[in-house]
Amino acid sequence: MKPQLKSLQVYSAGLSDEALKRKTGYEGEFSRLASNENPIGPTPKVKEVLAKSLSGLNYYPDPEANTLKEKLSAFYDVPAEQIFVGAGLDEVIMSISRAVLVPEGDVLTSEGTFVQYATHALIEGTHLKTVPLNDGCFDLDAMAEAITDNTNIIWICNPNNPTGTYVSETELRTFLSKVPQSITVVLDEAYFEFVDAEDYPDGVKLLKEFPNLIILRTFSKAYGLAAMRVGYAMTSKAYVSEFNKVKLPFNVTTLSLLAAITALEDQAHLKSYVAFNKAQREQLFAKPYSKHFLPSQTNFIFIKTDQPQALFDTFIQHGVISRPMPIGVRVTIGQVEDNKKIDAALTAFFGE
Ligand code: PMP
């Protein structure tokens, strides 16, 4: 066995609903708000298309995901050969790590960010270097100072999961101009579709200027297809050809590819969920307890508290499954009824 796996924990999305009911005595239906999923679901067209596509399951899927790549290429105006499709961003992050990390290189990221960057640093036997968050935000100045001759890859999550905060275009450009082209920079934009801040940098627009950049997006969040597992990277052709060498041969299923294409084609559905999410988020931000929130450009809110377990328990008592973290709790914005439970829990917890 690889010795470095000894310290690695199995990834867990928390207890099941049944286990939580047994543990806490809560008897109602839980609102599942721990994983930043879309509570409304994908466009109904996905169900129609999948129902008609159940023949042909005896054949392997297209190993190159060509049709989806063509659709993404037209959508973003990025050549199809600069796109890599994986079984969720989880698989894309794994493929990047397998292709790019070398044992003598350092992986640089922030504390308090998506855990898979660190997991793969460990699996690949490299050294992980993290800098602290600055008031819940990626601290790009501190990251620039942490770059050394050994830095192999830099992961930036924008907006950041779990905090919901983002770095601006000016901050990002200043940072990228300091990074030598030999270092790979990954911008994880899993929550891109939710963002409307004017100074947010659209990573795709930076690709021509920075050939060492990799942009990540997913169908799991705003498009509502978490169960189908489809994510993608946009980058230079040179990176894509290396990722193709390390990916699993038939990594994305035929039904998943069809679901993603159908979801991409229904931009009206996407826009209506994004607008709904924003309106619901703003209602929670209008409450007095929002002084404990970090600003959010996403479909979740990070609530700062030095008693995350107590807040998690309060959420459970109100029928909400949230995600406790070391410096607070993350909760996904749900449907109207879910958000009423969030409101009741936060009012009870903060007493305001
Ligand atoms: N990156 C970030 C920042 C995420 O929050 C997530 C999902 N929680 C992922 C990547 C993985 O997403 P996917 O479902 O596409 O594997």
Boltz pocket constraint, residues with backbone or C-beta under 6 A from the ligand:
constraints:
  - pocket:
      binder: B
      contacts: [[A, 35], [A, 36], [A, 87], [A, 88], [A, 89], [A, 90], [A, 91], [A, 114], [A, 157], [A, 159], [A, 160], [A, 161], [A, 188], [A, 190], [A, 217], [A, 218], [A, 219], [A, 220], [A, 226], [A, 229], [A, 230], [A, 231]]
      max_distance: 6.0
